[in-house]
Amino acid sequence: MASLSHLLFLSLSLPTLVFSQCISSGDQTVINSALSAGGPGTVVQLCPNTTISLTDSVYFTADNQEISTAGYPTDDTRATLLIAVGTDVTTLVRGVGFNGIRILNLQVDGNRANTGYYKGGGANIELGGVSNGQTIEFVATKNPRTWSCMHIVESGDSANPCTNATIANNDIGPCGVEGTEASTNGMWADGISFACTNSMVASNTISGSTDGGIVIYGATGTTVTDNTIISSATESAFGAINLVDSTYSGYYGNVVVSNNRITGQKFFNLGIAVGAYIWSFDDPYLLQGPVTITNNSIAGNVAFPIAINGWTDGITVSDTNTSLTTTPRSSFAFDTGCSGAVSGLFNANNALVYYPAGISGPIDLQPEFVAADASIGNFLCTGAKVVPEKKRGRKTRLERRWRS
C-alpha cells in the first residue's frame, strides 16, 4: 500500500498517476485518513482490480475532493467498494454539503445478497445538500441494502439549494427486488433519487431498478436526458421516470425530460409518471411546472407509458414513441386492483393518458393522449401476470406484485 503522502494530490486538475501511488488494500480507514489529512482538492485513487471492504462509510471532508480508480477505467477493472458482512453500514460514500466533489470510475456495491436488507438506512451513495458542482461519472452502483442505489439530496435551505450536479455515464443496478419482507417493509429500491437543482442527469444506464428508475424530487431547472432505463427480466418495477413527489413544495419549474429510452422486460407500472395523484399516495397539493417531456421512447411491458394527473403551471409532452410497447396490455399485466377509470384506459390499451380536470395552466400534449372521463390515480394498481412454465424454461413460482 502506498504511503499517505503519495495519496494526496492537491491540484484540482486530474493528475496522471502510476499504480504504485494508488490504494491496493485496507478498508475505509485509509481512504478517510487520506481525505481528512489532504484537505480541499485531495484526490484519492484506488488501484484497478482492487476491492475495499467497508465496515463504515467513506466520507468526503472538504471541497473539490475526488475518489476514483487510477487510470480512470470504465470496465470491470474499476476498483470496488463493498459493504462487509456483519455490519450495519448502508451508505458506502457520503459527501453531503461539499462543493465540487467527484466520484469517478468506481464500482459501489451494497452487497445486499450477503449483508441483507436494512430498514431505514441511506442509499449506496449520498451526495447533495448545500453544495455546487458535484459529479458522479463512470460509476457502477448496485445492490443497495436500502431504498436507492444513488441519492442526491436537497439542501433543506431554499436560499442555498443543492445545484449544478452532474450524474453521467453511470451503470446503475440492479437496485432492490420486488415485494416485501416478513415485516412488510418494501424490498424495492430506486436507481437514481435526485433532488439537486439546475443539474444534469445524462447518459446513464439503469438496469433492474424496482421502485423508480430516475425519481426527480422537484430539482428545478434540471435536465434528464439520454438515459436508458430497463426493468429487470425477473423483478417487477414501479416507474421508469417519476415526477410525483412534493419536494420543493412541488415545484418542478423548467425541468426537461428528453431523449430517454425506457424498456419494460418483466414489468413497469409506469413509463413516465407525472403529477400529484399518479402514485399510490396523493401529494398535499398540485405539482407545478413548467416542465417539458419530449422525444422519449417507451417499449416492452409497460402498463401505462405516460400518465398525468395533479399538475399546474405548464406541461408540454411531445414526440413520445410508444410503438414498441406490448399490446394488448392484458397479455402481460392485470388490472384487478384498479379503479374503473384506470381499468377502462388499461383495457383500451391507451398508452398516453391524462385527466383534464386534474391539469391547469398552459397545456400542450401530443395528439395521442387520451382523456380519462373520471379522476385517475394509484397507477401502481396494475401487476405483472405469472409467466407460464413453458415460457420460463424453469419451474413456475408464484409472482406477486406489491403496492406501496
TORGU-767449 format. One record per residue (C-alpha): residue number from 1; z negated, y negated, x negated; residue in three letters. Coordinates in steps of 0.1 Angstrom, whole numbers. Each point is the difference from the previous one (the first is absolute). Example, Ala and Ser with C-alpha at 12.3 -4.5 7.8 and 13.67 -1.06 7.14 Angstrom:
{nr:1 c3:-78 c2:45 c1:-123 rest:Ala}
{nr:2 c3:7 c2:-34 c1:-14 rest:Ser}
This chain:
{nr:1 c3:0 c2:0 c1:0 rest:Met}
{nr:2 c3:9 c2:-34 c1:-13 rest:Ala}
{nr:3 c3:-27 c2:-24 c1:-10 rest:Ser}
{nr:4 c3:-10 c2:-28 c1:25 rest:Leu}
{nr:5 c3:16 c2:-26 c1:-22 rest:Ser}
{nr:6 c3:33 c2:17 c1:3 rest:His}
{nr:7 c3:-2 c2:-1 c1:38 rest:Leu}
{nr:8 c3:-4 c2:-37 c1:4 rest:Leu}
{nr:9 c3:32 c2:-20 c1:3 rest:Phe}
{nr:10 c3:-5 c2:-36 c1:10 rest:Leu}
{nr:11 c3:36 c2:-12 c1:5 rest:Ser}
{nr:12 c3:11 c2:-4 c1:36 rest:Leu}
{nr:13 c3:34 c2:14 c1:-10 rest:Ser}
{nr:14 c3:5 c2:38 c1:1 rest:Leu}
{nr:15 c3:-6 c2:12 c1:-36 rest:Pro}
{nr:16 c3:19 c2:28 c1:-18 rest:Thr}
{nr:17 c3:-25 c2:27 c1:-7 rest:Leu}
{nr:18 c3:1 c2:33 c1:-20 rest:Val}
{nr:19 c3:-18 c2:30 c1:14 rest:Phe}
{nr:20 c3:-27 c2:-2 c1:-26 rest:Ser}
{nr:21 c3:-13 c2:-31 c1:17 rest:Gln}
{nr:22 c3:-4 c2:16 c1:35 rest:Cys}
{nr:23 c3:-29 c2:18 c1:16 rest:Ile}
{nr:24 c3:5 c2:37 c1:0 rest:Ser}
{nr:25 c3:-34 c2:13 c1:11 rest:Ser}
{nr:26 c3:-33 c2:-10 c1:15 rest:Gly}
{nr:27 c3:-9 c2:-12 c1:35 rest:Asp}
{nr:28 c3:-1 c2:-34 c1:18 rest:Gln}
{nr:29 c3:-27 c2:-12 c1:-25 rest:Thr}
{nr:30 c3:25 c2:-5 c1:-29 rest:Val}
{nr:31 c3:24 c2:-19 c1:23 rest:Ile}
{nr:32 c3:-27 c2:-22 c1:15 rest:Asn}
{nr:33 c3:-15 c2:-7 c1:-34 rest:Ser}
{nr:34 c3:34 c2:-12 c1:-13 rest:Ala}
{nr:35 c3:6 c2:-22 c1:31 rest:Leu}
{nr:36 c3:-35 c2:-15 c1:-2 rest:Ser}
{nr:37 c3:1 c2:-6 c1:-37 rest:Ala}
{nr:38 c3:35 c2:-14 c1:-1 rest:Gly}
{nr:39 c3:-3 c2:-26 c1:28 rest:Gly}
{nr:40 c3:30 c2:-19 c1:15 rest:Pro}
{nr:41 c3:34 c2:14 c1:-9 rest:Gly}
{nr:42 c3:-12 c2:33 c1:-13 rest:Thr}
{nr:43 c3:26 c2:28 c1:2 rest:Val}
{nr:44 c3:-15 c2:36 c1:1 rest:Val}
{nr:45 c3:26 c2:28 c1:-4 rest:Gln}
{nr:46 c3:-4 c2:37 c1:5 rest:Leu}
{nr:47 c3:21 c2:25 c1:-19 rest:Cys}
{nr:48 c3:28 c2:18 c1:18 rest:Pro}
{nr:49 c3:-9 c2:34 c1:14 rest:Asn}
{nr:50 c3:-37 c2:-8 c1:0 rest:Thr}
{nr:51 c3:-23 c2:7 c1:28 rest:Thr}
{nr:52 c3:-32 c2:-21 c1:2 rest:Ile}
{nr:53 c3:-26 c2:16 c1:23 rest:Ser}
{nr:54 c3:-21 c2:-27 c1:18 rest:Leu}
{nr:55 c3:-37 c2:2 c1:11 rest:Thr}
{nr:56 c3:1 c2:-37 c1:9 rest:Asp}
{nr:57 c3:27 c2:-26 c1:6 rest:Ser}
{nr:58 c3:20 c2:-19 c1:-26 rest:Val}
{nr:59 c3:-8 c2:-37 c1:5 rest:Tyr}
{nr:60 c3:21 c2:-30 c1:-10 rest:Phe}
{nr:61 c3:-24 c2:-27 c1:-14 rest:Thr}
{nr:62 c3:21 c2:-31 c1:-6 rest:Ala}
{nr:63 c3:33 c2:-16 c1:9 rest:Asp}
{nr:64 c3:34 c2:12 c1:-14 rest:Asn}
{nr:65 c3:-13 c2:34 c1:-11 rest:Gln}
{nr:66 c3:23 c2:31 c1:1 rest:Glu}
{nr:67 c3:-5 c2:37 c1:2 rest:Ile}
{nr:68 c3:32 c2:20 c1:-8 rest:Ser}
{nr:69 c3:15 c2:30 c1:-17 rest:Thr}
{nr:70 c3:13 c2:-7 c1:-36 rest:Ala}
{nr:71 c3:37 c2:-2 c1:-1 rest:Gly}
{nr:72 c3:2 c2:-7 c1:38 rest:Tyr}
{nr:73 c3:15 c2:33 c1:11 rest:Pro}
{nr:74 c3:9 c2:4 c1:37 rest:Thr}
{nr:75 c3:-1 c2:38 c1:2 rest:Asp}
{nr:76 c3:-27 c2:27 c1:-1 rest:Asp}
{nr:77 c3:-9 c2:-9 c1:-35 rest:Thr}
{nr:78 c3:-19 c2:-30 c1:13 rest:Arg}
{nr:79 c3:-37 c2:3 c1:-7 rest:Ala}
{nr:80 c3:-22 c2:12 c1:29 rest:Thr}
{nr:81 c3:-33 c2:-13 c1:13 rest:Leu}
{nr:82 c3:-16 c2:29 c1:19 rest:Leu}
{nr:83 c3:-33 c2:0 c1:20 rest:Ile}
{nr:84 c3:-23 c2:27 c1:-14 rest:Ala}
{nr:85 c3:-15 c2:27 c1:23 rest:Val}
{nr:86 c3:-36 c2:-5 c1:10 rest:Gly}
{nr:87 c3:0 c2:-38 c1:2 rest:Thr}
{nr:88 c3:-2 c2:-25 c1:28 rest:Asp}
{nr:89 c3:28 c2:-21 c1:-15 rest:Val}
{nr:90 c3:28 c2:-9 c1:24 rest:Thr}
{nr:91 c3:16 c2:-30 c1:-17 rest:Thr}
{nr:92 c3:16 c2:6 c1:-34 rest:Leu}
{nr:93 c3:10 c2:-36 c1:-9 rest:Val}
{nr:94 c3:-17 c2:-32 c1:13 rest:Arg}
{nr:95 c3:12 c2:-35 c1:-6 rest:Gly}
{nr:96 c3:-10 c2:-22 c1:29 rest:Val}
{nr:97 c3:-2 c2:-37 c1:-8 rest:Gly}
{nr:98 c3:19 c2:-3 c1:-33 rest:Phe}
{nr:99 c3:33 c2:-19 c1:-6 rest:Asn}
{nr:100 c3:30 c2:16 c1:-17 rest:Gly}
{nr:101 c3:-13 c2:35 c1:-5 rest:Ile}
{nr:102 c3:25 c2:28 c1:-3 rest:Arg}
{nr:103 c3:-1 c2:38 c1:6 rest:Ile}
{nr:104 c3:32 c2:13 c1:-15 rest:Leu}
{nr:105 c3:16 c2:34 c1:-6 rest:Asn}
{nr:106 c3:-30 c2:22 c1:9 rest:Leu}
{nr:107 c3:-8 c2:29 c1:22 rest:Gln}
{nr:108 c3:-31 c2:-4 c1:22 rest:Val}
{nr:109 c3:-12 c2:32 c1:17 rest:Asp}
{nr:110 c3:-30 c2:2 c1:24 rest:Gly}
{nr:111 c3:1 c2:37 c1:-3 rest:Asn}
{nr:112 c3:-10 c2:6 c1:36 rest:Arg}
{nr:113 c3:7 c2:37 c1:0 rest:Ala}
{nr:114 c3:-27 c2:5 c1:-26 rest:Asn}
{nr:115 c3:-23 c2:-29 c1:6 rest:Thr}
{nr:116 c3:0 c2:1 c1:38 rest:Gly}
{nr:117 c3:4 c2:-26 c1:27 rest:Tyr}
{nr:118 c3:-26 c2:-28 c1:-2 rest:Tyr}
{nr:119 c3:-9 c2:-22 c1:29 rest:Lys}
{nr:120 c3:-4 c2:-37 c1:-5 rest:Gly}
{nr:121 c3:13 c2:-5 c1:-35 rest:Gly}
{nr:122 c3:28 c2:-21 c1:-14 rest:Gly}
{nr:123 c3:37 c2:6 c1:-7 rest:Ala}
{nr:124 c3:13 c2:15 c1:-32 rest:Asn}
{nr:125 c3:8 c2:-35 c1:-12 rest:Ile}
{nr:126 c3:-19 c2:-31 c1:13 rest:Glu}
{nr:127 c3:15 c2:-34 c1:-10 rest:Leu}
{nr:128 c3:4 c2:-34 c1:17 rest:Gly}
{nr:129 c3:-28 c2:-23 c1:10 rest:Gly}
{nr:130 c3:0 c2:-36 c1:-13 rest:Val}
{nr:131 c3:29 c2:5 c1:-24 rest:Ser}
{nr:132 c3:35 c2:-11 c1:-10 rest:Asn}
{nr:133 c3:28 c2:21 c1:-15 rest:Gly}
{nr:134 c3:-13 c2:35 c1:-1 rest:Gln}
{nr:135 c3:26 c2:28 c1:-7 rest:Thr}
{nr:136 c3:2 c2:37 c1:6 rest:Ile}
{nr:137 c3:32 c2:14 c1:-13 rest:Glu}
{nr:138 c3:14 c2:35 c1:-9 rest:Phe}
{nr:139 c3:-33 c2:16 c1:11 rest:Val}
{nr:140 c3:-3 c2:34 c1:17 rest:Ala}
{nr:141 c3:-30 c2:1 c1:23 rest:Thr}
{nr:142 c3:-9 c2:30 c1:21 rest:Lys}
{nr:143 c3:-27 c2:22 c1:16 rest:Asn}
{nr:144 c3:-26 c2:-27 c1:9 rest:Pro}
{nr:145 c3:-34 c2:13 c1:11 rest:Arg}
{nr:146 c3:-2 c2:-26 c1:27 rest:Thr}
{nr:147 c3:23 c2:-22 c1:21 rest:Trp}
{nr:148 c3:27 c2:-14 c1:-23 rest:Ser}
{nr:149 c3:20 c2:6 c1:-32 rest:Cys}
{nr:150 c3:0 c2:-37 c1:-8 rest:Met}
{nr:151 c3:-18 c2:-30 c1:16 rest:His}
{nr:152 c3:7 c2:-37 c1:-8 rest:Ile}
{nr:153 c3:-28 c2:-17 c1:18 rest:Val}
{nr:154 c3:-2 c2:-35 c1:15 rest:Glu}
{nr:155 c3:-24 c2:-25 c1:-16 rest:Ser}
{nr:156 c3:-21 c2:-8 c1:30 rest:Gly}
{nr:157 c3:4 c2:-37 c1:-9 rest:Asp}
{nr:158 c3:28 c2:-17 c1:19 rest:Ser}
{nr:159 c3:1 c2:-28 c1:-26 rest:Ala}
{nr:160 c3:4 c2:24 c1:-28 rest:Asn}
{nr:161 c3:20 c2:30 c1:12 rest:Pro}
{nr:162 c3:14 c2:29 c1:-21 rest:Cys}
{nr:163 c3:35 c2:-12 c1:-8 rest:Thr}
{nr:164 c3:31 c2:8 c1:-20 rest:Asn}
{nr:165 c3:-5 c2:38 c1:-6 rest:Ala}
{nr:166 c3:28 c2:23 c1:-9 rest:Thr}
{nr:167 c3:0 c2:37 c1:10 rest:Ile}
{nr:168 c3:33 c2:14 c1:-12 rest:Ala}
{nr:169 c3:17 c2:32 c1:-12 rest:Asn}
{nr:170 c3:-30 c2:22 c1:7 rest:Asn}
{nr:171 c3:-1 c2:37 c1:11 rest:Asp}
{nr:172 c3:-26 c2:4 c1:27 rest:Ile}
{nr:173 c3:-13 c2:31 c1:17 rest:Gly}
{nr:174 c3:-9 c2:24 c1:13 rest:Pro}
{nr:175 c3:-28 c2:-20 c1:16 rest:Cys}
{nr:176 c3:-23 c2:19 c1:23 rest:Gly}
{nr:177 c3:6 c2:28 c1:25 rest:Val}
{nr:178 c3:3 c2:0 c1:38 rest:Glu}
{nr:179 c3:-29 c2:7 c1:22 rest:Gly}
{nr:180 c3:-38 c2:-3 c1:-3 rest:Thr}
{nr:181 c3:-27 c2:18 c1:-19 rest:Glu}
{nr:182 c3:-31 c2:17 c1:16 rest:Ala}
{nr:183 c3:-17 c2:-34 c1:7 rest:Ser}
{nr:184 c3:31 c2:-13 c1:17 rest:Thr}
{nr:185 c3:8 c2:-24 c1:-29 rest:Asn}
{nr:186 c3:37 c2:-6 c1:-3 rest:Gly}
{nr:187 c3:15 c2:16 c1:-31 rest:Met}
{nr:188 c3:31 c2:-22 c1:0 rest:Trp}
{nr:189 c3:7 c2:-28 c1:-25 rest:Ala}
{nr:190 c3:23 c2:-29 c1:-6 rest:Asp}
{nr:191 c3:26 c2:-3 c1:-27 rest:Gly}
{nr:192 c3:-3 c2:-38 c1:-6 rest:Ile}
{nr:193 c3:-27 c2:-21 c1:18 rest:Ser}
{nr:194 c3:11 c2:-35 c1:-7 rest:Phe}
{nr:195 c3:-17 c2:-34 c1:9 rest:Ala}
{nr:196 c3:11 c2:-24 c1:-28 rest:Cys}
{nr:197 c3:20 c2:-31 c1:10 rest:Thr}
{nr:198 c3:34 c2:-12 c1:-14 rest:Asn}
{nr:199 c3:6 c2:33 c1:-18 rest:Ser}
{nr:200 c3:26 c2:26 c1:-6 rest:Met}
{nr:201 c3:-2 c2:37 c1:10 rest:Val}
{nr:202 c3:33 c2:14 c1:-12 rest:Ala}
{nr:203 c3:19 c2:31 c1:-11 rest:Ser}
{nr:204 c3:-29 c2:24 c1:4 rest:Asn}
{nr:205 c3:3 c2:36 c1:12 rest:Thr}
{nr:206 c3:-28 c2:11 c1:23 rest:Ile}
{nr:207 c3:2 c2:37 c1:7 rest:Ser}
{nr:208 c3:-26 c2:18 c1:21 rest:Gly}
{nr:209 c3:-22 c2:-28 c1:13 rest:Ser}
{nr:210 c3:-18 c2:12 c1:32 rest:Thr}
{nr:211 c3:-13 c2:-32 c1:15 rest:Asp}
{nr:212 c3:22 c2:-30 c1:-9 rest:Gly}
{nr:213 c3:26 c2:0 c1:-27 rest:Gly}
{nr:214 c3:-2 c2:-37 c1:-6 rest:Ile}
{nr:215 c3:-26 c2:-18 c1:21 rest:Val}
{nr:216 c3:4 c2:-38 c1:0 rest:Ile}
{nr:217 c3:-33 c2:-17 c1:7 rest:Tyr}
{nr:218 c3:13 c2:-35 c1:9 rest:Gly}
{nr:219 c3:11 c2:-7 c1:-36 rest:Ala}
{nr:220 c3:18 c2:-32 c1:10 rest:Thr}
{nr:221 c3:32 c2:-9 c1:-20 rest:Gly}
{nr:222 c3:3 c2:36 c1:-14 rest:Thr}
{nr:223 c3:33 c2:18 c1:-3 rest:Thr}
{nr:224 c3:0 c2:38 c1:5 rest:Val}
{nr:225 c3:35 c2:12 c1:-11 rest:Thr}
{nr:226 c3:20 c2:29 c1:-14 rest:Asp}
{nr:227 c3:-28 c2:25 c1:4 rest:Asn}
{nr:228 c3:6 c2:37 c1:8 rest:Thr}
{nr:229 c3:-26 c2:15 c1:24 rest:Ile}
{nr:230 c3:2 c2:37 c1:7 rest:Ile}
{nr:231 c3:-25 c2:20 c1:20 rest:Ser}
{nr:232 c3:-12 c2:34 c1:-13 rest:Ser}
{nr:233 c3:19 c2:31 c1:10 rest:Ala}
{nr:234 c3:-34 c2:17 c1:10 rest:Thr}
{nr:235 c3:-23 c2:-29 c1:11 rest:Glu}
{nr:236 c3:5 c2:-24 c1:29 rest:Ser}
{nr:237 c3:-2 c2:-37 c1:-6 rest:Ala}
{nr:238 c3:-8 c2:-29 c1:23 rest:Phe}
{nr:239 c3:22 c2:-29 c1:-12 rest:Gly}
{nr:240 c3:24 c2:-9 c1:-28 rest:Ala}
{nr:241 c3:-4 c2:-38 c1:0 rest:Ile}
{nr:242 c3:-28 c2:-16 c1:21 rest:Asn}
{nr:243 c3:-5 c2:-35 c1:12 rest:Leu}
{nr:244 c3:-29 c2:7 c1:24 rest:Val}
{nr:245 c3:-32 c2:-14 c1:-15 rest:Asp}
{nr:246 c3:-18 c2:-32 c1:6 rest:Ser}
{nr:247 c3:-8 c2:-10 c1:-36 rest:Thr}
{nr:248 c3:4 c2:-38 c1:-7 rest:Tyr}
{nr:249 c3:-6 c2:-5 c1:37 rest:Ser}
{nr:250 c3:31 c2:20 c1:7 rest:Gly}
{nr:251 c3:23 c2:-24 c1:-17 rest:Tyr}
{nr:252 c3:32 c2:15 c1:-16 rest:Tyr}
{nr:253 c3:19 c2:-32 c1:-6 rest:Gly}
{nr:254 c3:32 c2:4 c1:-19 rest:Asn}
{nr:255 c3:-4 c2:37 c1:-8 rest:Val}
{nr:256 c3:33 c2:17 c1:-6 rest:Val}
{nr:257 c3:6 c2:37 c1:4 rest:Val}
{nr:258 c3:35 c2:8 c1:-12 rest:Ser}
{nr:259 c3:23 c2:27 c1:-14 rest:Asn}
{nr:260 c3:-26 c2:28 c1:2 rest:Asn}
{nr:261 c3:9 c2:37 c1:5 rest:Arg}
{nr:262 c3:-23 c2:21 c1:22 rest:Ile}
{nr:263 c3:4 c2:37 c1:6 rest:Thr}
{nr:264 c3:-22 c2:23 c1:21 rest:Gly}
{nr:265 c3:0 c2:35 c1:-13 rest:Gln}
{nr:266 c3:-27 c2:17 c1:20 rest:Lys}
{nr:267 c3:-9 c2:-30 c1:21 rest:Phe}
{nr:268 c3:-6 c2:-38 c1:2 rest:Phe}
{nr:269 c3:-14 c2:-14 c1:32 rest:Asn}
{nr:270 c3:15 c2:-34 c1:-8 rest:Leu}
{nr:271 c3:25 c2:-13 c1:-25 rest:Gly}
{nr:272 c3:-9 c2:-37 c1:2 rest:Ile}
{nr:273 c3:-30 c2:-9 c1:21 rest:Ala}
{nr:274 c3:-3 c2:-36 c1:11 rest:Val}
{nr:275 c3:-27 c2:-17 c1:20 rest:Gly}
{nr:276 c3:-36 c2:0 c1:13 rest:Ala}
{nr:277 c3:4 c2:28 c1:26 rest:Tyr}
{nr:278 c3:22 c2:25 c1:-18 rest:Ile}
{nr:279 c3:-26 c2:20 c1:-19 rest:Trp}
{nr:280 c3:-29 c2:21 c1:14 rest:Ser}
{nr:281 c3:-21 c2:-32 c1:3 rest:Phe}
{nr:282 c3:5 c2:-34 c1:14 rest:Asp}
{nr:283 c3:-4 c2:-30 c1:-22 rest:Asp}
{nr:284 c3:-22 c2:-29 c1:14 rest:Pro}
{nr:285 c3:30 c2:-23 c1:3 rest:Tyr}
{nr:286 c3:38 c2:0 c1:-4 rest:Leu}
{nr:287 c3:13 c2:3 c1:-35 rest:Leu}
{nr:288 c3:21 c2:-30 c1:-12 rest:Gln}
{nr:289 c3:32 c2:-6 c1:-18 rest:Gly}
{nr:290 c3:26 c2:-11 c1:-8 rest:Pro}
{nr:291 c3:10 c2:34 c1:-15 rest:Val}
{nr:292 c3:35 c2:13 c1:-9 rest:Thr}
{nr:293 c3:8 c2:37 c1:1 rest:Ile}
{nr:294 c3:36 c2:7 c1:-11 rest:Thr}
{nr:295 c3:24 c2:25 c1:-14 rest:Asn}
{nr:296 c3:-25 c2:30 c1:0 rest:Asn}
{nr:297 c3:12 c2:36 c1:5 rest:Ser}
{nr:298 c3:-20 c2:26 c1:18 rest:Ile}
{nr:299 c3:9 c2:37 c1:1 rest:Ala}
{nr:300 c3:-14 c2:34 c1:8 rest:Gly}
{nr:301 c3:-29 c2:9 c1:22 rest:Asn}
{nr:302 c3:-14 c2:-33 c1:11 rest:Val}
{nr:303 c3:-13 c2:-2 c1:36 rest:Ala}
{nr:304 c3:5 c2:-38 c1:3 rest:Phe}
{nr:305 c3:20 c2:-17 c1:-28 rest:Pro}
{nr:306 c3:-12 c2:-35 c1:9 rest:Ile}
{nr:307 c3:-25 c2:-10 c1:27 rest:Ala}
{nr:308 c3:-12 c2:-36 c1:8 rest:Ile}
{nr:309 c3:-28 c2:-12 c1:23 rest:Asn}
{nr:310 c3:-26 c2:-27 c1:-6 rest:Gly}
{nr:311 c3:18 c2:-26 c1:-20 rest:Trp}
{nr:312 c3:5 c2:-38 c1:1 rest:Thr}
{nr:313 c3:15 c2:-29 c1:-20 rest:Asp}
{nr:314 c3:32 c2:16 c1:-11 rest:Gly}
{nr:315 c3:16 c2:33 c1:-7 rest:Ile}
{nr:316 c3:36 c2:9 c1:-12 rest:Thr}
{nr:317 c3:11 c2:37 c1:-1 rest:Val}
{nr:318 c3:36 c2:6 c1:-11 rest:Ser}
{nr:319 c3:24 c2:26 c1:-14 rest:Asp}
{nr:320 c3:-24 c2:30 c1:3 rest:Thr}
{nr:321 c3:19 c2:33 c1:-5 rest:Asn}
{nr:322 c3:-15 c2:28 c1:20 rest:Thr}
{nr:323 c3:32 c2:21 c1:3 rest:Ser}
{nr:324 c3:-16 c2:28 c1:-21 rest:Leu}
{nr:325 c3:-32 c2:5 c1:20 rest:Thr}
{nr:326 c3:-4 c2:34 c1:16 rest:Thr}
{nr:327 c3:8 c2:2 c1:37 rest:Thr}
{nr:328 c3:-11 c2:11 c1:25 rest:Pro}
{nr:329 c3:-35 c2:-11 c1:-11 rest:Arg}
{nr:330 c3:-14 c2:29 c1:20 rest:Ser}
{nr:331 c3:16 c2:24 c1:-25 rest:Ser}
{nr:332 c3:-27 c2:-9 c1:-26 rest:Phe}
{nr:333 c3:-27 c2:-19 c1:19 rest:Ala}
{nr:334 c3:-20 c2:1 c1:32 rest:Phe}
{nr:335 c3:-13 c2:-30 c1:21 rest:Asp}
{nr:336 c3:-28 c2:17 c1:21 rest:Thr}
{nr:337 c3:-25 c2:-26 c1:-11 rest:Gly}
{nr:338 c3:21 c2:-31 c1:9 rest:Cys}
{nr:339 c3:0 c2:-25 c1:28 rest:Ser}
{nr:340 c3:27 c2:2 c1:26 rest:Gly}
{nr:341 c3:18 c2:-30 c1:-16 rest:Ala}
{nr:342 c3:0 c2:15 c1:-35 rest:Val}
{nr:343 c3:10 c2:34 c1:13 rest:Ser}
{nr:344 c3:29 c2:-15 c1:18 rest:Gly}
{nr:345 c3:13 c2:-16 c1:-32 rest:Leu}
{nr:346 c3:-6 c2:32 c1:-19 rest:Phe}
{nr:347 c3:19 c2:22 c1:23 rest:Asn}
{nr:348 c3:29 c2:-24 c1:2 rest:Ala}
{nr:349 c3:2 c2:2 c1:-38 rest:Asn}
{nr:350 c3:-3 c2:-38 c1:-4 rest:Asn}
{nr:351 c3:-2 c2:-9 c1:-36 rest:Ala}
{nr:352 c3:-8 c2:-37 c1:1 rest:Leu}
{nr:353 c3:-25 c2:-10 c1:27 rest:Val}
{nr:354 c3:-21 c2:-30 c1:10 rest:Tyr}
{nr:355 c3:-20 c2:-14 c1:29 rest:Tyr}
{nr:356 c3:15 c2:-34 c1:10 rest:Pro}
{nr:357 c3:-33 c2:-14 c1:14 rest:Ala}
{nr:358 c3:-17 c2:9 c1:-32 rest:Gly}
{nr:359 c3:21 c2:-22 c1:-22 rest:Ile}
{nr:360 c3:1 c2:-38 c1:0 rest:Ser}
{nr:361 c3:16 c2:-27 c1:-21 rest:Gly}
{nr:362 c3:34 c2:2 c1:-16 rest:Pro}
{nr:363 c3:14 c2:35 c1:4 rest:Ile}
{nr:364 c3:32 c2:13 c1:-15 rest:Asp}
{nr:365 c3:3 c2:38 c1:5 rest:Leu}
{nr:366 c3:32 c2:20 c1:-7 rest:Gln}
{nr:367 c3:17 c2:11 c1:32 rest:Pro}
{nr:368 c3:-10 c2:37 c1:-3 rest:Glu}
{nr:369 c3:-36 c2:-9 c1:10 rest:Phe}
{nr:370 c3:-11 c2:14 c1:33 rest:Val}
{nr:371 c3:-26 c2:-18 c1:21 rest:Ala}
{nr:372 c3:-30 c2:20 c1:13 rest:Ala}
{nr:373 c3:-7 c2:-6 c1:37 rest:Asp}
{nr:374 c3:-38 c2:1 c1:-6 rest:Ala}
{nr:375 c3:-23 c2:-8 c1:-28 rest:Ser}
{nr:376 c3:4 c2:25 c1:-29 rest:Ile}
{nr:377 c3:-27 c2:10 c1:-25 rest:Gly}
{nr:378 c3:-16 c2:27 c1:-20 rest:Asn}
{nr:379 c3:32 c2:14 c1:-15 rest:Phe}
{nr:380 c3:-21 c2:26 c1:-18 rest:Leu}
{nr:381 c3:0 c2:19 c1:32 rest:Cys}
{nr:382 c3:30 c2:21 c1:-10 rest:Thr}
{nr:383 c3:-3 c2:30 c1:-23 rest:Gly}
{nr:384 c3:20 c2:25 c1:-20 rest:Ala}
{nr:385 c3:10 c2:32 c1:16 rest:Lys}
{nr:386 c3:-8 c2:33 c1:-16 rest:Val}
{nr:387 c3:30 c2:13 c1:-19 rest:Val}
{nr:388 c3:7 c2:37 c1:8 rest:Pro}
{nr:389 c3:-6 c2:26 c1:-26 rest:Glu}
{nr:390 c3:36 c2:9 c1:-5 rest:Lys}
{nr:391 c3:7 c2:-37 c1:-9 rest:Lys}
{nr:392 c3:-30 c2:-2 c1:-24 rest:Arg}
{nr:393 c3:8 c2:31 c1:-20 rest:Gly}
{nr:394 c3:-37 c2:7 c1:-1 rest:Arg}
{nr:395 c3:-29 c2:8 c1:23 rest:Lys}
{nr:396 c3:-4 c2:-24 c1:30 rest:Thr}
{nr:397 c3:-33 c2:-19 c1:1 rest:Arg}
{nr:398 c3:-14 c2:-23 c1:26 rest:Leu}
{nr:399 c3:10 c2:-36 c1:-7 rest:Glu}
{nr:400 c3:-18 c2:-28 c1:17 rest:Arg}
{nr:401 c3:8 c2:-37 c1:1 rest:Arg}
{nr:402 c3:-32 c2:-20 c1:-1 rest:Trp}
{nr:403 c3:-3 c2:-36 c1:13 rest:Arg}
{nr:404 c3:-25 c2:-25 c1:-15 rest:Ser}
